[in-house]
Amino acid sequence: MITVTRLNGKTFSLNAIYIETIESFPDTTITLTNGKKYVVRESHKEVTANVESFYTRIALLGKVKAGEDDDGE
């Protein structure tokens, strides 16, 4: 889950797995796979960074932890 802020200032959590597109119109609009859209205060860059961080936390993006070599030791 990532936390984003609606234009009215209210924050909410969004399951990043269901994000289909992130666009700037200039407001950042997140479209989910079910077609629902959310307009948020965060920039396109911030949302993308939060999604990448989420994917890393749940091990969808394989990044080697500090101190490990390529074979995980």
QUIPE-V457853 format. One record per residue. RES is the residue in three letters. PSI is psi in degrees with one decimal (999 if undefined). OMEGA is omega in whole degrees, 0 to 359 (none if undefined). NEAR is the number of other C-alpha atoms within 12 Angstrom. Layout:
{{RES;PSI;OMEGA;NEAR} {RES;PSI;OMEGA;NEAR}}
This chain:
{{MET;144.5;173;21} {ILE;152.6;178;27} {THR;129.6;178;23} {VAL;168.0;185;31} {THR;126.5;174;24} {ARG;164.8;180;22} {LEU;-24.6;180;17} {ASN;1.6;176;12} {GLY;-7.8;181;12} {LYS;132.9;179;13} {THR;152.9;176;17} {PHE;161.2;179;18} {SER;143.4;184;18} {LEU;133.9;178;25} {ASN;110.4;186;21} {ALA;-19.1;179;30} {ILE;-28.5;183;20} {TYR;4.4;179;20} {ILE;124.9;177;27} {GLU;-47.7;180;20} {THR;153.4;172;24} {ILE;122.0;183;30} {GLU;157.5;175;24} {SER;125.8;185;21} {PHE;-3.2;29;13} {PRO;-16.3;177;13} {ASP;146.9;181;19} {THR;124.1;180;26} {THR;125.2;178;29} {ILE;125.3;177;35} {THR;129.8;179;23} {LEU;168.4;181;20} {THR;-21.4;178;15} {ASN;3.6;178;13} {GLY;-10.7;180;13} {LYS;140.4;182;15} {LYS;144.1;176;21} {TYR;131.6;174;30} {VAL;125.4;187;30} {VAL;161.3;180;31} {ARG;-30.7;183;26} {GLU;149.8;178;28} {SER;163.8;176;24} {HIS;-44.0;182;23} {LYS;-42.5;180;15} {GLU;-44.2;180;21} {VAL;-44.5;179;32} {THR;-43.2;179;26} {ALA;-40.4;179;19} {ASN;-39.4;178;26} {VAL;-45.0;178;31} {GLU;-40.7;178;23} {SER;-42.3;178;21} {PHE;-47.9;180;23} {TYR;-37.4;178;22} {THR;-43.1;180;18} {ARG;-36.6;182;18} {ILE;11.5;174;17} {ALA;30.9;172;13} {LEU;-26.1;173;14} {LEU;116.2;183;14} {GLY;102.6;176;15} {LYS;137.8;180;19} {VAL;129.7;179;15} {LYS;153.5;178;15} {ALA;134.3;179;9} {GLY;-7.1;178;10} {GLU;147.1;173;10} {ASP;-173.5;187;10} {ASP;-23.6;180;11} {ASP;12.9;174;9} {GLY;9.2;180;11} {GLU;999;none;9}}
